[in-house]
């Protein structure tokens, strides 16, 4: 869960933003080190493409570098980064929609967990079933509408609140709630059907 910044955090963030605006290379390194995993995870959760997500992460930090002078601290730096990441990811997805590759890898959450079978015994059969499960999960995730997938990623992987997601995506809170409900229900039904067919 994303916690509200403390006064100390806010002061540290303000100082970092000022250093970034002054062209401090060390501040830029600090920004990248602090947020690169989070930015990558959001991009990957939306695009489902590792290579594209690595490129998007670079694009996000280049965008910050170019636009930091326009940052007015009306939201937190993290919220601004989230918004840039979501927007760039959705734009990339729209451009590449027909060419989007399917990478048959487990979906990774922010804390490194993956959606996978329990590993009681790693026989060739269980490994095959696990890969099939992961492939099916990825396929079902990709079939979700872009905004619904973005909301799912921001809620489940990033732990953002409904209010934070609504602010980021410029949606009403009720819209966020209904799209998240839709995304969870679709994924659950698809995975339950897959399990029944096994």
Secondary structure, DSSP 8 states (H G I E B T S, - for coil): ------HHHHHHHHHHHHHHHTT-HHHHHHHHHHHHHHHHHHHHHHH--HHHHHHHHHHHHHHHHHHGGG--SSS-HHHHHHHHHHHHHHHHHHHHGGG--------B-TTS-B-----S---HHHHHHHHHHHHHHHHHHHHS-HHHHHHHIIIIIT---HHHHHHHHT--HHHHHHHHHHHHHHHHHHHHHHHHH-
